[in-house]
Every structure is written in structure tokens, then in C-alpha cells.
Amino acid sequence: MRNYFINIGLLIGSLIFFFGGAEVFLRITGLQTTKPNPPRIFQQSEHPDISYELIPNLKNEKAYRGKVSTNSLGFRSPEPEPDNRQPTIAVFGDSITFGYGVNDDQTLTAYMSSLIPNTNILNTAVPGYNLEQETGTLREKVAELEPELVVLVFYFNDLEGEVGILAPDGTLRAKGWDPSAKDCSPIEDGILGYLPGKCWLDEHSAFYKAFKKVIDLRAGKERKAEQQEKSEEKPQEDKVTEEQLARYAQQLNGFIAHVPANTLRLFVIWPDQYLHELSRPRIKQIAETRGFRVVDLYEIFSNKVETLSWDTVHPSSDSLKAAAEVIVEAVNNSGSNL
């Protein structure tokens, strides 16, 4: 019995040493924090419909595991040539176009710039943006630059969300966020779902939060694979509603109201895990009837775009490079003089 208790004590001591050491290591190295640690790249916008924007003149600021730089306009792209001597392409979108998780030279617009030299290509995209914010950006920051080409990158979650907000701590939040609400999202599945004090651990343990990320990533990849397979088996199933399509069409009307009639327009459909066999032709029609030439990246990637190794949504640099090549080909075939 004495040896039994000794062994139990050694086991408990070893577990405490292991988990305690891992906790200390994660905290010291900064690989995982216990409190929200949003990237310091956002600021409030003076325009309510834009809500928030990138801070201008950032230099290699760490964000989303990449290095982010911005020009004086607050765009993640080089400073435009003075006196507008070079033609300008303005690219609009959300975190995919922004380049979530990649460095400045691996974004969609960076790859486009390498293929279309002597051109100002402005990456106006910001994580979390929807068409309302993109319209505000076009009206307040881009229209006066008189771009020769406007590229609008569409992702299907553009049909869903409202304009987000920037919380005081720099975290992006959904409209209507309650700062007094408890921000707790512990592991609920498996044996860890029975662990007492889950919310306390989720708020105070770096090891628990890191472990939760691993679990969530694995579950997210499994869920995405199931969704891709189901969509291929039943391609006619589509959750996009008529109301969403009608609202987006109206928002697109507001966007093109700030684009001169003689400006070339490119509408890029970025794939998610669903095929959208019913709504995708409708989206194309909405864009084409408003003067856009449509580039459907489903024809290149289907619903299986390679994403970052630690993410299930945002594309890898290889995917961004492949997309840039297709977009530039469409630009070259559009009859433009770029």
C-alpha cells in the first residue's frame, strides 16, 4: 500500500511538473497568452459606415503570424506613385484579400503587382470587412485616385454579416457585442468537457488555451472535410437565401454608384467549402448586370482551396499566388491598357 501511494504521488507530481512547466514556457515565450492579444493594426475610422480601418504607415507590425506594413492611406500596399503617373488598380475585400496569416510580399495584390509591373495596385482590404465598409472605403479614400480598374473579391460570408466594431482592447467584435458578457468558450466535447472550472482555465491558463486551439483546429478541419464531401454529394443544396441575394444586389448598387461608368470592373468569386451550385450563378448575374467581368475561382479550386496549415478559412500563399495569376489573366483579356 505504501508503494502504491508513493507511485500515485510520483504520478501526480510528474503531471504537475509537466503541465506547470508547459504553462511557464508558453507564458515566457509569448507563444500563448491568457488574455486577448489582438494585433495592434486597427484604429477607429472617422466614417461610421467604415467603422474601423488599418493604421497608416505601419512598418512590419506583427499580426496573424505575419508582418504587416501599410502606406499613408492605411492600405496594405506600397505608396502610390506621386502625380498618378502610373495606372491604378484598387482591390477590395476582407481578410482573404488582406492576406491574413501571410507576409506583405505574399498577399494577393503583391503577387498581382509582380505580374503587372509599373502599376499602382492598392490592397484596400481589411479583416472583417463587408461590402458596406468596402463602399465607404471606395467613397472616402479611393474614388479621388481615379483607378483604371476596380477589383471586388467576393466571399460568401459577405452575404451574412453586419458591419463589425473595434472594441477598446483592439479586438474586432460583431455589432451588438456586450462588453459585460463573460467571454468564455471552453472545450465542451470529450472527457475535457467534464473538467471542473473550465471557464476559469479558459481565462487564466495558457496551456489550456493552446490545447483548445489544437482541438478546435482538428475539429474544424474534420467538419470542413465533411461539409466539402456533403456539398459534392448534394450540390443542389444551398443555404444562401433570396433575401441575402437581394440585399447584396442593393449593396452592390451602392458600391458602383462611386465607380465611373468607364472604369473597368472585375468581380472575383472566392470559394468556400460549399459548391453553391444554385446561388453562384445568381451572384454572377448580379455582378455582370452591373458591369463587372466575373472571375469564378471555383473553376480553378472547386471547393477545396488550400488554406494555411493552422487555419481552415484563409488561403495559403500558394493559393493566393495561383489566384493572382488567374485574375491577372482576366485583366489582360479585358482589353485594358494596364
C-alpha positions in Angstrom: 0.0 0.0 0.0 2.9 2.3 0.8 4.4 1.8 -2.6 1.0 2.4 -4.2 0.7 5.8 -2.6 4.3 6.6 -3.5 3.6 5.8 -7.1 0.4 7.8 -7.1 2.3 10.7 -5.6 5.0 10.5 -8.2 2.4 10.4 -11.0 0.6 13.5 -9.7 3.9 15.3 -9.1 5.1 14.4 -12.6 1.8 15.7 -14.1 2.0 18.9 -12.1 5.7 19.4 -13.2 4.8 18.8 -16.8 1.7 21.0 -17.0 3.3 23.6 -14.8 6.4 23.7 -17.0 4.4 23.9 -20.2 2.4 26.8 -18.7 5.5 28.7 -17.7 7.1 28.0 -21.1 4.1 29.3 -23.1 3.9 32.4 -21.0 7.6 33.3 -21.1 7.9 32.7 -24.8 4.7 34.5 -25.6 3.5 31.6 -27.8 0.2 31.8 -25.9 -1.2 34.5 -23.7 -4.0 34.2 -21.2 -5.7 37.5 -22.1 -6.8 38.7 -25.5 -3.8 39.8 -27.5 -5.2 41.4 -30.7 -2.8 42.7 -33.3 -2.2 46.5 -33.0 -3.0 47.3 -36.6 -6.5 48.7 -36.3 -7.9 52.1 -35.4 -11.4 53.7 -35.3 -12.5 55.3 -38.6 -14.0 58.8 -38.6 -16.6 57.4 -41.0 -19.3 55.4 -39.3 -20.0 53.1 -42.2 -16.4 52.1 -42.4 -16.3 51.6 -38.6 -12.6 50.7 -38.3 -9.5 50.7 -40.6 -5.9 49.8 -40.7 -3.5 52.2 -39.0 -1.5 54.2 -41.7 2.3 53.9 -42.0 2.8 50.6 -40.2 6.2 49.0 -40.6 6.5 45.2 -40.3 3.9 45.1 -37.5 3.3 41.5 -36.3 -0.3 40.4 -36.9 -1.8 37.0 -37.5 1.6 35.3 -37.7 2.7 37.6 -40.5 4.4 41.1 -40.9 2.0 43.9 -41.9 3.0 47.2 -43.4 0.7 50.0 -44.6 1.1 53.1 -46.7 -0.1 56.6 -45.7 -3.6 55.8 -46.8 -3.8 52.8 -44.4 -3.7 50.2 -47.2 -1.5 47.1 -47.1 0.3 48.0 -50.3 3.2 50.3 -51.4 2.8 54.0 -51.5 1.1 55.1 -54.8 3.4 56.9 -57.3 3.1 60.7 -57.0 1.0 62.6 -59.5 -0.7 59.4 -60.5 1.8 58.8 -63.3 1.1 55.0 -63.2 -2.3 53.4 -63.7 -4.1 52.4 -60.5 -5.9 49.1 -59.7 -8.0 49.2 -56.5 -8.7 45.8 -54.9 -11.4 45.5 -52.3 -12.2 42.6 -50.0 -11.9 41.1 -46.5 -9.3 39.1 -44.6 -8.7 36.8 -47.6 -7.7 39.7 -49.8 -5.9 41.5 -47.0 -3.6 38.5 -46.6 -4.5 37.0 -43.2 -1.6 34.9 -42.0 0.9 35.8 -44.7 3.6 38.4 -45.1 3.3 41.6 -47.2 5.0 40.0 -50.2 2.6 37.0 -50.2 -0.7 38.8 -50.4 -3.0 38.5 -53.4 -2.1 42.1 -54.5 1.6 41.6 -54.0 1.5 38.6 -56.4 -0.6 40.7 -58.8 1.9 43.5 -58.7 4.7 41.2 -59.7 2.7 40.2 -62.8 1.6 43.7 -63.7 4.6 46.0 -63.4 4.5 49.8 -63.4 1.1 49.8 -61.9 -0.2 51.1 -58.5 -2.1 48.2 -57.0 -3.9 49.2 -53.8 -4.9 46.5 -51.3 -7.7 48.2 -49.6 -8.9 45.1 -47.9 -9.3 44.8 -44.1 -10.2 41.7 -42.0 -13.9 41.5 -41.2 -14.9 44.0 -43.9 -18.2 43.5 -45.8 -19.5 45.4 -48.9 -20.8 48.3 -46.8 -17.3 49.0 -45.4 -15.7 48.5 -48.8 -18.2 51.0 -50.3 -17.2 53.5 -47.6 -13.5 52.9 -48.4 -14.2 53.4 -52.1 -16.1 56.6 -51.5 -13.8 58.2 -48.9 -10.3 57.0 -49.8 -10.2 55.6 -53.4 -12.5 57.4 -55.7 -10.4 60.5 -55.8 -7.4 58.4 -57.1 -9.5 57.6 -60.2 -8.5 53.9 -60.6 -8.5 52.5 -64.0 -9.7 49.1 -62.7 -11.7 48.1 -59.6 -11.4 44.5 -58.4 -14.0 43.3 -55.9 -13.2 40.0 -54.2 -16.4 38.3 -53.0 -16.6 35.6 -50.3 -19.9 34.0 -49.4 -19.9 35.3 -45.8 -20.3 38.8 -47.4 -23.9 37.8 -47.6 -24.3 37.3 -43.9 -22.7 39.8 -41.6 -23.3 43.3 -40.4 -20.6 46.0 -40.0 -18.3 44.9 -37.2 -16.8 47.2 -34.5 -13.4 47.7 -32.9 -13.5 47.0 -29.1 -11.4 49.2 -26.8 -8.8 46.5 -26.4 -8.3 46.3 -30.2 -10.3 43.2 -30.7 -12.7 43.0 -33.7 -16.3 42.3 -32.5 -19.7 41.8 -34.0 -22.2 44.6 -34.0 -24.2 44.5 -30.7 -21.3 43.0 -28.7 -21.9 43.2 -25.0 -18.6 44.1 -23.2 -20.1 43.0 -19.9 -20.8 39.5 -21.1 -18.5 36.7 -19.9 -16.1 35.8 -22.8 -15.8 32.1 -22.1 -15.7 29.3 -24.7 -14.1 26.2 -23.1 -13.8 22.7 -24.6 -17.2 21.1 -24.3 -16.6 17.7 -26.1 -15.0 14.6 -24.8 -13.6 14.0 -21.3 -12.4 17.6 -21.1 -16.0 18.7 -21.2 -16.4 17.3 -17.7 -13.5 19.2 -16.3 -14.5 21.5 -13.5 -13.6 25.1 -13.7 -13.5 25.2 -17.5 -14.2 28.9 -17.8 -11.5 29.7 -15.2 -9.0 27.7 -17.1 -10.1 29.3 -20.4 -9.4 32.7 -18.9 -6.2 32.0 -16.9 -4.3 29.0 -18.3 -2.0 29.5 -21.3 -1.6 25.7 -21.6 -5.4 25.1 -21.7 -5.9 27.8 -24.3 -3.1 26.4 -26.5 -4.5 22.9 -26.2 -8.0 24.2 -27.0 -6.6 25.7 -30.2 -5.3 22.3 -31.3 -8.5 20.6 -30.5 -10.6 23.3 -32.3 -8.3 23.2 -35.4 -8.6 19.4 -35.7 -12.4 19.5 -35.2 -12.6 22.4 -37.7 -10.7 20.5 -40.4 -12.9 17.4 -39.9 -16.0 19.5 -40.0 -14.8 21.3 -43.2 -14.0 18.0 -44.9 -17.5 16.7 -44.1 -19.0 19.8 -45.5 -17.0 19.6 -48.7 -18.0 16.0 -49.2 -21.6 16.6 -48.5 -21.7 19.5 -50.9 -20.2 17.4 -53.6 -22.8 14.6 -53.0 -25.7 17.1 -52.9 -24.6 20.1 -55.0 -28.1 21.5 -55.3 -28.3 22.1 -51.5 -27.6 25.8 -50.9 -28.2 27.8 -47.8 -28.0 31.2 -49.5 -31.4 32.8 -49.3 -33.3 35.1 -51.8 -33.2 37.8 -49.1 -29.5 37.7 -48.8 -29.1 37.9 -52.6 -31.5 40.8 -52.9 -29.7 42.7 -50.1 -26.3 42.1 -51.6 -27.6 43.3 -55.0 -28.7 46.6 -53.3 -25.4 47.0 -51.6 -23.6 46.4 -54.9 -25.7 49.2 -56.4 -24.3 51.5 -53.7 -20.8 50.4 -54.4 -20.9 51.0 -58.2 -22.5 54.4 -57.6 -19.0 55.6 -56.8 -17.3 53.9 -59.8 -17.3 55.9 -63.0 -19.1 54.3 -65.9 -15.9 54.0 -68.0 -13.9 52.3 -65.2 -13.2 48.6 -65.8 -14.7 46.3 -63.1 -13.7 42.8 -62.1 -15.7 40.6 -59.7 -13.8 37.7 -58.2 -15.7 34.8 -56.5 -13.5 33.2 -53.8 -14.6 29.6 -53.0 -15.6 28.4 -49.5 -16.3 24.7 -48.6 -19.6 24.6 -50.4 -20.2 24.5 -54.1 -23.2 26.9 -54.1 -24.5 25.5 -57.4 -27.7 27.4 -57.0 -26.6 30.8 -55.7 -23.3 31.1 -57.6 -24.9 31.7 -61.0 -27.2 34.2 -59.3 -24.2 36.1 -57.8 -22.5 36.1 -61.3 -25.7 37.5 -62.8 -25.9 40.2 -60.1 -22.3 41.2 -60.8 -22.5 41.0 -64.6 -25.7 43.1 -64.9 -23.8 45.8 -63.0 -20.9 46.0 -65.5 -18.5 43.5 -63.8 -16.4 40.9 -65.6 -16.6 37.8 -63.4 -13.7 35.6 -62.4 -15.1 32.4 -60.7 -12.2 30.8 -58.8 -14.4 27.7 -58.3 -13.3 26.8 -61.8 -9.7 26.7 -60.5 -10.1 25.4 -56.9 -13.6 23.9 -56.8 -14.5 24.0 -53.1 -11.0 22.9 -52.0 -8.8 25.9 -51.7 -5.6 25.1 -49.9 -5.6 27.1 -46.6 -3.0 27.9 -44.0 -1.8 24.9 -42.0 -3.2 26.4 -38.8 -6.5 27.7 -40.3 -9.5 26.3 -42.1 -10.6 29.5 -44.0 -7.7 31.7 -45.1 -5.7 30.7 -48.1 -2.1 29.7 -48.2 0.4 31.8 -50.1 0.4 29.2 -52.9 -3.4 29.6 -53.3 -3.1 33.4 -53.3 -0.4 33.2 -56.0 -2.5 30.9 -58.1 -5.5 33.1 -57.8 -3.4 36.2 -58.7 -2.3 34.6 -61.9 -5.9 33.9 -62.9 -7.1 37.4 -62.0 -4.2 39.0 -63.9 -5.0 36.8 -67.0 -8.6 38.2 -66.8 -7.2 41.7 -66.6 -5.0 41.2 -69.6 -8.0 39.8 -71.5 -10.3 42.7 -70.6 -9.0 45.0 -73.2 -7.4 47.3 -70.7 -4.1 49.1 -71.4 -2.6 48.3 -68.0 
